[in-house]
Each structure stands twice: as structure tokens, then as C-alpha cells.
Amino acid sequence: MSFEHPNREGKTLDEVYRMIMGRAPEHDFDPKIDRMAEIMDMLGNPQQSFRVVHITGTNGKGSTARMVESLCRHYGLRTGLYTSPHVEKVTERIRIDGQQLSDDEFIDIWDQVKDFIDLLDAKSAKLGDPKMSFFEVLTTMAFWAFADAPVDVAVVEVGMGGLWDATNVLDGDASIIGPVDMDHMQWLGDTVEQIAEQKAGIIKSNSTVIVGPQPHAEAVLPIIERTAKEKHAQGLVRDGEEMEVVSRKPAVGGQLVTLRTPNGLYEDVPVSMFGEHQAHNALSALAAAEVVVPVNGPLDGDVVAESLSSVKVPGRIEVVRTSPTIIVDGGHNLNAVNALRDAIEENFDFQQLVGVVSMMADKDVEDVLGVLEPMLDTIVVTENSWKSRVMPAEDLEKIAIDVFGPDRVIRKDFLPDAIQTAVDLVDSADETGVGYGHGVLVCGSFVTAGDARHLLKEQVNEDLKKPKSERAEQD
């Protein structure tokens, strides 16, 4: 990065982000990666300068990616991490050595690549093709930042699908395919087989293919296995076959798991996240780390324990407040919400749980609410900040009434009001006043989770920062 002149033009992050956000989303385009291949060539193919763990799947990509990155970093490797979507701030998407880019670093990376992007946009315009998309630009910035750092290993989460995703200019040393289920059907296909074909597209000839548990194994596994064979992949490691979650038990702040990988057995590893699905994500992450960490045999158990116990993922079954307990979660499809429900039932003893829910209009809203219904006493429907995509609270209310009945549904059009309403409900029912057994769950999308995290973040009282004498004078 240009540390001699970082952000030399004095831009703000909001200004740069608005420029990038002004581009079309990737799913508005015909599926191809020609633009990404060309911009990489113009930049000297930075994506070839580091080892790669490439991760796809309907759910669990972000959690698995963070676990892989932590394992590699705790082994002394310099790491890059590219994930999406961001929960609160775009700089979350690109991390080096576990730290997200600062505003100035993000702006500096943009300054270094924007002229090349302009050249490619101009060339595309002459051919009647679209400009680079929002996600293509961010992916370009990430790969350039990783090469510039430079990192030893980049852990990269697919944006959507795999075969035509902007990240698929990578040749993954490890290619992780998490659970494949129905989501983004309007772009990836109407059947789980079509979606599996897209996700298997990240498999390359030098890949060790790591396959998480598959809810539609009979349909999905043959496609993955066939693709691995056709691509002459280096190996195939399947959850329940070459690797397995041997045991797991709940623990404070997460769980203890025993994992078997191709290289060894790891006993009583602390994982600082809830739910059976996170144990399987940890298993995939460990198998991938064994591929890219230059160690023969199993990894050191103490390093693995320290690494996995330190991973926290914002917006994934995240406890942001206590008394009452407030949990935020970004799950927005059936697989994710089922995992959320299972984790809450396993790890929390709620006598009363009130949901605050806002979802995008293109999701299977009725099915998701059906999964939530048995564990919620009341649901408060609302709207998050992405006004162009969010389901209007009025429409969500109608669906919720069909699922929950009119007596269990409250509508508040603004998220702050909805959260306050939910907190008031559990506070009024808490006779002891300590919050035990009473909770609020804010969920429905990552935008909802991010908005809630921002609203619920503890803020320092500005008056407390002032010297005592100054405060006394004001009093």
C-alpha cells in the first residue's frame, strides 16, 4: 500500500463506498468471469501470489472462513481474509492478519486499482458490455491488497454460487464446499442439482476438495465427486467419511468438540460458537488448514485449541446484550434458520423469547417464519435499512399473522422501536429483574443483524471523558 501517501486526496470512506456501490450488483449480469480474468491480467495476476482456501456453500461460509484464517494465522502464516456481506462496515470484508482494513487503507487500495478498472470499463463499453460490478471491484481490491501485503495464504469466501463467481479466478489449494441447499434460485437454478453444479465449479486441478455435511447428499455428492474426478483434484475429504465430528458437548460460550481429520484426531477442542453446524464448520476448516499449513502430520493441538476458541463471527448467533439476553443472527434461509433454532434450543433455557424480524422481499419468508414459530412467544415485525430490498413491514405482518396468529404479532415500522418493544415485553414478564430465562432474538437478514448491532453497541458517555472540574462547572 502507499503508506508514503495514504489517502493523499483526502477522500472519505463514504465517498469511495458510494462510488463502488453505484455499480450494478453481480447478479444483474450474464454469468461469466471474463472481466475478472482481464482485470487480473492487467494487474499482473496478483491472485497467483499466495496459497488459497476457496469456500462455497449455501450456509456457513463466513464462519468456516474465519476459522481457517485463525488456524493459519496462529501457525505464523500471514493471512488475507475476504468475506461477504459486511455486517456494519464495508472494510470488514478485507482483512490482513486478522485486522480489517482501516478507512485510509481501503481508500488507498481503491486509488491503486481504479485507473485499471476505468480502462476495463471503457473497453467493455466499446464492446457493448457492462462495467465491472460492485462485487467484482471489491474482489479486485481484495486480491490486490493480499498481493501487496503480501500474504502467505488467502481465505476467500465465494459471493454467490461458484462457477461464475468473481472469486473463481482463483486456483484453490483447498476448495471447501459447505452444505448445498436451495437459495438464490433465480440466479443459480431451480433444483439442488443445478445449484450443486454451480458450487462445484470452484474445484480446480490442484485442489483438495473438502465437503461439508450435505442435507441433499444423494443429489449433491455425486455431482461434487464427478467434478473432482473430471478436474483431477488432488484429494476428496468428505464429512462423515474421511473426516468426522466424533463428539461434541455444550460449554460456556460455545462447545467442546472432538474432530477426526485425514491427519489425526483432535480431542476436546473449544469452539467459541454455538450449534452442531459450527462443529462441522470447524471440521472443514481444520481439514483445509492441514492442506495449506506447511506441517507434516496433525497440527499442534494447543495451537488448534487457541485458534478455534478465539473465533467470533459477528451476526451469527451473537449475544450482544445480557439482562435481558439479546441475540442477533443474519440467517435468512431455511438451512440457516433451522441451525439457529437448534442452537438456541440446545444452549439457552428461555422461558420467554420475543423475535424481532425483518427480511428481504425475495426470501422464503413464510417458510422461515414457520421454523421460528415454535420457539417465539411473540414476533415483532419491522424493516431494516435496505429499503430497496426489504419486505415492507405491512406485508411481513400479514404473513406473520398467517403463521403465528394475530395475538402473537406486533408491527413496528422502525427497527429501534421494534427492539425497544421486544425488550419491554420481556422486561415486563421478568419478575426477578435479572433477565434470566427471558430473551430477544433479532434476525431475518445480515442487514437486520448489522443494524441491530449498531443500535445496541455500548456507547461511552461523552461527559465521562471530560475532566472532573469541567463536569463540575457544567453542573
C-alpha positions as CSV (number, residue, x, y, z in Angstrom):
1,M,0.0,0.0,0.0
2,S,1.1,3.6,-0.5
3,F,2.0,4.3,3.1
4,E,4.1,7.3,2.0
5,H,0.9,9.0,0.8
6,P,-2.2,7.1,2.2
7,N,-5.4,8.7,1.0
8,R,-3.5,11.6,-0.5
9,E,-6.6,13.2,-1.9
10,G,-8.4,13.3,1.4
11,K,-11.4,11.2,0.4
12,T,-13.8,9.8,3.0
13,L,-14.7,6.1,3.1
14,D,-18.4,7.0,2.4
15,E,-17.4,8.8,-0.8
16,V,-15.4,5.8,-2.1
17,Y,-18.1,3.4,-1.0
18,R,-20.8,5.3,-2.8
19,M,-18.7,5.2,-6.0
20,I,-18.4,1.5,-5.7
21,M,-22.0,1.0,-4.7
22,G,-23.1,2.9,-7.7
23,R,-22.2,-0.1,-9.8
24,A,-24.6,-2.9,-10.6
25,P,-24.8,-6.0,-8.4
26,E,-23.1,-9.1,-9.9
27,H,-26.4,-11.0,-10.4
28,D,-27.6,-8.3,-12.9
29,F,-25.1,-9.6,-15.4
30,D,-24.8,-12.6,-17.7
31,P,-22.8,-15.2,-15.8
32,K,-19.1,-15.1,-16.9
33,I,-15.8,-14.2,-15.3
34,D,-14.2,-12.6,-18.4
35,R,-14.0,-9.1,-16.7
36,M,-12.3,-10.5,-13.6
37,A,-9.8,-12.5,-15.7
38,E,-8.9,-9.5,-17.7
39,I,-8.5,-7.1,-14.7
40,M,-6.3,-9.7,-13.0
41,D,-4.2,-9.9,-16.1
42,M,-3.9,-6.1,-16.3
43,L,-2.7,-6.1,-12.6
44,G,-0.1,-8.8,-13.2
45,N,-2.3,-11.6,-11.8
46,P,-2.0,-10.8,-8.1
47,Q,-4.3,-13.8,-7.3
48,Q,-1.5,-16.2,-8.2
49,S,0.9,-14.8,-5.5
50,F,-0.5,-16.7,-2.5
51,R,-1.9,-20.0,-1.4
52,V,-5.7,-20.1,-1.4
53,V,-8.5,-21.7,0.6
54,H,-11.7,-21.1,-1.5
55,I,-15.0,-21.6,0.2
56,T,-18.6,-22.0,-1.1
57,G,-21.9,-23.5,0.1
58,T,-25.3,-22.2,0.9
59,N,-24.5,-21.5,4.6
60,G,-21.5,-21.5,6.9
61,K,-19.0,-19.9,4.5
62,G,-18.2,-16.9,6.7
63,S,-17.8,-18.9,9.9
64,T,-15.7,-21.5,8.2
65,A,-13.5,-18.9,6.5
66,R,-12.8,-17.1,9.8
67,M,-11.8,-20.4,11.4
68,V,-9.4,-21.3,8.6
69,E,-7.9,-17.9,8.7
70,S,-7.4,-18.1,12.5
71,L,-5.8,-21.5,12.3
72,C,-3.3,-20.3,9.6
73,R,-2.5,-17.1,11.5
74,H,-1.9,-18.9,14.8
75,Y,0.6,-21.0,12.9
76,G,2.5,-17.9,12.0
77,L,1.4,-17.5,8.4
78,R,0.5,-14.1,7.1
79,T,-3.2,-14.2,6.2
80,G,-5.7,-12.5,4.0
81,L,-9.5,-12.9,4.6
82,Y,-12.2,-11.9,2.1
83,T,-15.8,-12.4,3.2
84,S,-19.3,-11.0,2.4
85,P,-21.6,-9.4,3.1
86,H,-20.3,-7.0,5.7
87,V,-22.4,-6.5,8.8
88,E,-21.8,-2.9,9.6
89,K,-18.9,-1.5,7.5
90,V,-17.5,-2.4,4.1
91,T,-13.9,-2.6,5.4
92,E,-14.9,-5.7,7.3
93,R,-14.8,-7.6,4.0
94,I,-11.0,-7.4,3.6
95,R,-8.7,-8.4,6.4
96,I,-5.0,-8.9,6.7
97,D,-3.5,-10.7,9.7
98,G,-7.0,-10.8,11.2
99,Q,-7.5,-7.0,11.1
100,Q,-9.9,-5.3,8.8
101,L,-8.5,-2.5,6.6
102,S,-8.6,0.9,8.0
103,D,-10.6,3.6,6.2
104,D,-7.4,5.1,4.7
105,E,-6.0,1.6,3.7
106,F,-9.3,0.8,1.9
107,I,-9.3,4.1,0.1
108,D,-5.6,3.7,-0.8
109,I,-6.3,0.3,-2.4
110,W,-9.1,1.8,-4.4
111,D,-6.8,4.6,-5.6
112,Q,-4.3,2.0,-6.8
113,V,-6.7,-0.1,-8.8
114,K,-9.3,2.4,-10.0
115,D,-7.4,3.5,-13.1
116,F,-7.2,-0.1,-14.3
117,I,-10.9,-0.5,-13.6
118,D,-11.7,2.6,-15.6
119,L,-9.7,1.2,-18.5
120,L,-11.6,-2.0,-18.4
121,D,-14.9,-0.2,-18.1
122,A,-14.1,1.8,-21.2
123,K,-13.1,-1.3,-23.2
124,S,-16.3,-3.0,-22.1
125,A,-18.4,0.0,-23.1
126,K,-16.9,-0.1,-26.7
127,L,-18.0,-3.8,-26.9
128,G,-21.5,-3.0,-25.6
129,D,-20.7,-4.9,-22.3
130,P,-21.4,-3.7,-18.8
131,K,-18.9,-2.1,-16.4
132,M,-17.4,-4.1,-13.6
133,S,-19.9,-4.9,-10.9
134,F,-19.8,-3.9,-7.3
135,F,-18.6,-7.3,-6.2
136,E,-16.0,-7.6,-9.0
137,V,-14.5,-4.3,-7.9
138,L,-14.3,-5.3,-4.2
139,T,-12.8,-8.7,-5.2
140,T,-10.2,-7.0,-7.3
141,M,-9.3,-4.7,-4.4
142,A,-9.0,-7.7,-2.0
143,F,-6.7,-9.7,-4.3
144,W,-4.5,-6.6,-4.9
145,A,-4.4,-5.9,-1.1
146,F,-3.4,-9.5,-0.4
147,A,-0.6,-9.5,-3.0
148,D,0.6,-6.1,-1.9
149,A,0.8,-7.1,1.8
150,P,2.0,-9.8,0.8
151,V,0.1,-12.7,2.5
152,D,1.1,-16.3,2.6
153,V,-2.5,-17.7,2.5
154,A,-5.7,-16.0,1.3
155,V,-9.0,-17.4,2.7
156,V,-11.7,-16.4,0.2
157,E,-15.5,-16.8,0.5
158,V,-17.5,-17.1,-2.7
159,G,-20.0,-14.3,-3.2
160,M,-22.7,-16.4,-4.8
161,G,-22.6,-19.8,-6.4
162,G,-19.1,-20.6,-7.5
163,L,-18.6,-21.4,-11.2
164,W,-19.3,-17.8,-12.4
165,D,-18.5,-16.0,-9.2
166,A,-15.9,-13.2,-9.4
167,T,-13.7,-15.1,-6.9
168,N,-13.4,-18.1,-9.3
169,V,-10.3,-16.7,-11.0
170,L,-8.6,-18.3,-8.0
171,D,-7.0,-21.7,-8.1
172,G,-7.7,-23.0,-4.6
173,D,-5.2,-25.3,-2.9
174,A,-8.2,-26.3,-0.7
175,S,-11.7,-26.0,-2.0
176,I,-14.4,-26.2,0.7
177,I,-18.0,-27.0,-0.3
178,G,-20.3,-26.5,2.6
179,P,-23.9,-27.6,2.8
180,V,-25.7,-27.1,-0.6
181,D,-29.3,-26.1,-0.3
182,M,-32.0,-24.0,-2.0
183,D,-31.1,-20.3,-2.1
184,H,-30.6,-17.7,-4.8
185,M,-32.7,-19.9,-7.1
186,Q,-33.4,-17.1,-9.5
187,W,-29.7,-17.0,-10.3
188,L,-28.2,-20.4,-9.5
189,G,-31.0,-22.7,-10.6
190,D,-34.4,-24.2,-9.6
191,T,-33.0,-27.5,-8.4
192,V,-30.4,-28.5,-5.8
193,E,-28.6,-30.4,-8.6
194,Q,-28.2,-27.2,-10.6
195,I,-27.1,-25.3,-7.5
196,A,-24.5,-28.0,-6.8
197,E,-23.1,-27.7,-10.3
198,Q,-22.5,-24.0,-9.7
199,K,-20.8,-24.6,-6.3
200,A,-18.7,-27.5,-7.6
201,G,-17.3,-25.0,-10.1
202,I,-14.6,-23.8,-7.7
203,I,-12.9,-27.2,-7.8
204,K,-9.5,-27.0,-9.7
205,S,-6.9,-29.5,-10.7
206,N,-4.6,-28.7,-7.7
207,S,-7.4,-28.6,-5.2
208,T,-8.0,-30.8,-2.2
209,V,-11.8,-30.8,-2.1
210,I,-13.3,-30.7,1.4
211,V,-17.0,-31.4,1.5
212,G,-19.2,-30.5,4.5
213,P,-22.4,-32.3,5.5
214,Q,-24.9,-32.3,2.8
215,P,-28.7,-32.1,3.5
216,H,-29.3,-33.4,0.0
217,A,-26.4,-35.9,-0.2
218,E,-27.9,-38.3,-2.7
219,A,-28.3,-35.5,-5.2
220,V,-25.3,-33.3,-4.4
221,L,-22.4,-35.7,-3.6
222,P,-22.3,-37.5,-7.0
223,I,-22.0,-34.1,-8.7
224,I,-19.2,-33.0,-6.4
225,E,-17.4,-36.3,-6.7
226,R,-17.8,-36.3,-10.5
227,T,-16.4,-32.8,-10.8
228,A,-13.5,-33.6,-8.6
229,K,-12.6,-36.6,-10.8
230,E,-13.0,-34.6,-14.0
231,K,-10.8,-31.8,-12.7
232,H,-8.2,-34.3,-11.4
233,A,-8.4,-32.8,-7.9
234,Q,-5.6,-33.8,-5.5
235,G,-8.0,-35.4,-3.0
236,L,-11.5,-35.6,-1.7
237,V,-12.3,-35.3,2.0
238,R,-15.9,-35.8,2.9
239,D,-17.7,-35.1,6.2
240,G,-18.7,-38.5,7.7
241,E,-16.2,-40.4,5.6
242,E,-12.6,-39.2,5.5
243,M,-13.3,-36.7,8.4
244,E,-15.9,-36.6,11.1
245,V,-17.2,-34.8,14.2
246,V,-16.6,-37.6,16.7
247,S,-18.3,-35.9,19.6
248,R,-19.5,-32.6,20.9
249,K,-20.9,-31.1,24.1
250,P,-22.1,-27.7,25.0
251,A,-19.7,-25.5,27.0
252,V,-19.8,-21.9,28.3
253,G,-19.7,-19.6,25.3
254,G,-19.7,-22.4,22.8
255,Q,-18.9,-26.1,22.7
256,L,-16.1,-28.7,23.1
257,V,-15.7,-30.9,20.0
258,T,-13.6,-33.9,19.1
259,L,-12.7,-33.9,15.4
260,R,-11.1,-36.6,13.2
261,T,-9.4,-35.4,10.0
262,P,-7.2,-37.2,7.5
263,N,-4.1,-36.2,9.5
264,G,-5.2,-37.0,13.0
265,L,-7.6,-36.8,16.0
266,Y,-8.2,-33.6,17.9
267,E,-9.8,-34.1,21.2
268,D,-11.9,-31.6,23.3
269,V,-11.2,-28.6,21.1
270,P,-13.0,-25.5,22.3
271,V,-15.1,-23.8,19.6
272,S,-16.4,-20.4,20.7
273,M,-19.7,-20.6,18.7
274,F,-23.0,-22.4,19.2
275,G,-24.6,-25.2,17.3
276,E,-23.9,-28.5,15.7
277,H,-23.3,-26.8,12.4
278,Q,-20.4,-24.8,13.8
279,A,-18.7,-28.1,14.9
280,H,-18.9,-29.3,11.3
281,N,-17.7,-25.9,10.0
282,A,-14.7,-26.2,12.4
283,L,-14.0,-29.7,11.0
284,S,-13.9,-28.4,7.4
285,A,-11.7,-25.5,8.5
286,L,-9.3,-27.8,10.2
287,A,-9.1,-30.1,7.2
288,A,-8.4,-27.1,5.0
289,A,-5.7,-25.8,7.3
290,E,-4.0,-29.2,7.1
291,V,-3.7,-28.6,3.4
292,V,-2.1,-25.1,3.4
293,V,-0.1,-25.1,6.7
294,P,3.3,-26.5,5.9
295,V,3.4,-29.2,8.6
296,N,3.6,-32.9,8.2
297,G,1.0,-34.9,10.2
298,P,-1.6,-33.4,12.5
299,L,-1.5,-29.8,13.6
300,D,-0.5,-29.0,17.2
301,G,-3.5,-29.5,19.4
302,D,-2.7,-26.5,21.6
303,V,-2.5,-24.2,18.6
304,V,-5.7,-25.6,17.2
305,A,-7.5,-25.0,20.6
306,E,-6.2,-21.5,21.0
307,S,-7.1,-20.7,17.4
308,L,-10.7,-22.0,17.3
309,S,-11.5,-20.7,20.8
310,S,-10.7,-17.2,19.6
311,V,-13.0,-17.0,16.6
312,K,-16.1,-14.9,16.9
313,V,-18.4,-14.2,14.0
314,P,-20.5,-11.0,14.0
315,G,-24.1,-11.6,13.3
316,R,-24.1,-15.4,13.8
317,I,-26.0,-16.4,16.9
318,E,-24.2,-13.5,18.6
319,V,-25.1,-12.5,22.1
320,V,-24.8,-8.7,22.1
321,R,-26.5,-7.9,25.4
322,T,-27.4,-9.6,28.7
323,S,-30.3,-8.9,31.1
324,P,-32.2,-9.5,29.0
325,T,-30.3,-11.7,26.6
326,I,-30.3,-10.2,23.1
327,I,-29.1,-12.4,20.3
328,V,-28.6,-11.2,16.7
329,D,-28.4,-13.6,13.7
330,G,-28.2,-13.0,10.0
331,G,-29.7,-16.3,8.8
332,H,-32.2,-15.8,6.0
333,N,-32.9,-19.2,4.6
334,L,-34.3,-22.5,5.9
335,N,-31.0,-24.2,6.5
336,A,-29.6,-21.3,8.4
337,V,-32.8,-20.7,10.5
338,N,-33.1,-24.4,11.3
339,A,-29.5,-24.3,12.6
340,L,-30.3,-21.2,14.6
341,R,-33.3,-22.8,16.2
342,D,-31.4,-26.0,17.1
343,A,-28.5,-23.9,18.6
344,I,-30.8,-21.8,20.8
345,E,-32.8,-24.8,22.0
346,E,-29.5,-26.6,22.8
347,N,-27.7,-23.8,24.5
348,F,-30.3,-21.5,26.1
349,D,-33.1,-22.1,28.6
350,F,-35.6,-19.4,27.6
351,Q,-38.9,-19.4,29.3
352,Q,-39.8,-16.4,27.0
353,L,-38.3,-15.4,23.7
354,V,-39.5,-12.5,21.6
355,G,-38.4,-12.2,18.0
356,V,-37.7,-9.0,16.1
357,V,-37.7,-9.9,12.4
358,S,-37.1,-8.1,9.2
359,M,-36.4,-10.0,5.9
360,M,-35.7,-9.3,2.3
361,A,-38.7,-9.5,0.0
362,D,-37.1,-12.2,-2.3
363,K,-36.7,-14.7,0.5
364,D,-38.9,-17.7,1.5
365,V,-40.5,-15.6,4.3
366,E,-43.4,-17.9,5.2
367,D,-41.1,-20.9,5.5
368,V,-38.6,-19.1,7.6
369,L,-41.3,-17.8,9.9
370,G,-42.6,-21.3,10.2
371,V,-39.3,-22.5,11.6
372,L,-39.2,-19.7,14.1
373,E,-42.8,-20.0,15.2
374,P,-42.4,-22.8,17.8
375,M,-39.7,-21.0,19.8
376,L,-41.0,-17.5,19.7
377,D,-43.7,-16.3,22.2
378,T,-44.3,-13.1,20.2
379,I,-42.9,-11.7,16.9
380,V,-42.3,-8.0,16.3
381,V,-42.1,-7.4,12.5
382,T,-40.2,-4.4,11.2
383,E,-38.0,-3.1,8.5
384,N,-34.2,-2.9,8.2
385,S,-32.2,-0.1,6.5
386,W,-32.0,-1.6,2.9
387,K,-35.2,0.0,1.8
388,S,-34.9,-1.1,-1.9
389,R,-34.9,-4.8,-1.0
390,V,-36.6,-5.2,2.4
391,M,-40.1,-6.6,2.7
392,P,-42.4,-3.8,3.9
393,A,-43.4,-4.3,7.5
394,E,-47.1,-4.2,6.4
395,D,-46.5,-7.2,4.1
396,L,-44.4,-9.1,6.6
397,E,-47.2,-8.5,9.2
398,K,-49.7,-10.3,7.0
399,I,-47.5,-13.3,6.5
400,A,-46.6,-13.4,10.2
401,I,-50.3,-13.3,11.2
402,D,-51.0,-16.4,9.0
403,V,-48.1,-18.2,10.7
404,F,-48.3,-17.0,14.3
405,G,-51.9,-15.8,14.6
406,P,-52.9,-12.2,15.2
407,D,-52.5,-12.3,19.0
408,R,-48.7,-13.0,18.7
409,V,-47.8,-10.4,16.1
410,I,-46.8,-6.8,16.7
411,R,-45.8,-4.4,13.9
412,K,-43.3,-1.6,14.4
413,D,-42.1,0.0,11.2
414,F,-38.8,1.2,12.5
415,L,-36.2,-1.2,13.9
416,P,-35.3,0.8,17.0
417,D,-38.9,0.9,18.0
418,A,-39.2,-2.8,17.4
419,I,-36.2,-3.7,19.5
420,Q,-37.5,-1.5,22.4
421,T,-40.9,-3.1,22.1
422,A,-39.4,-6.6,22.4
423,V,-37.2,-5.6,25.4
424,D,-40.2,-4.0,27.1
425,L,-42.2,-7.2,26.6
426,V,-39.5,-9.4,28.2
427,D,-38.8,-6.9,31.0
428,S,-42.5,-6.7,32.0
429,A,-42.6,-10.5,32.2
430,D,-39.4,-10.8,34.3
431,E,-40.5,-10.8,37.9
432,T,-36.9,-11.2,39.3
433,G,-35.5,-8.3,37.2
434,V,-32.3,-10.2,36.4
435,G,-33.2,-11.3,32.9
436,Y,-32.7,-15.0,33.4
437,G,-34.8,-17.1,31.0
438,H,-36.0,-14.0,29.1
439,G,-34.6,-13.1,25.7
440,V,-34.9,-11.2,22.4
441,L,-33.9,-12.6,19.1
442,V,-33.2,-10.1,16.2
443,C,-32.9,-12.0,12.9
444,G,-34.0,-12.3,9.3
445,S,-31.0,-10.9,7.3
446,F,-27.5,-9.7,7.7
447,V,-28.6,-6.2,7.2
448,T,-31.1,-6.6,10.1
449,A,-28.3,-8.1,12.2
450,G,-25.9,-5.2,11.3
451,D,-28.5,-2.6,12.0
452,A,-29.2,-4.2,15.4
453,R,-25.5,-4.5,16.3
454,H,-25.1,-0.8,15.5
455,L,-28.1,0.2,17.6
456,L,-27.2,-2.0,20.6
457,K,-23.5,-1.1,20.7
458,E,-22.5,0.3,24.0
459,Q,-21.5,3.9,23.7
460,V,-19.3,5.8,26.1
461,N,-20.9,8.8,27.7
462,E,-19.1,11.8,26.3
463,D,-19.4,13.7,29.6
464,L,-17.4,10.9,31.3
465,K,-14.4,11.7,29.1
466,K,-14.2,15.3,30.4
467,P,-12.1,16.2,33.4
468,K,-14.0,16.3,36.7
469,S,-13.5,20.0,37.0
470,E,-15.1,20.6,33.7
471,R,-18.1,18.4,34.5
472,A,-18.5,20.2,37.9
473,E,-18.5,23.6,36.2
474,Q,-21.3,22.4,33.8
475,D,-23.3,21.1,36.7
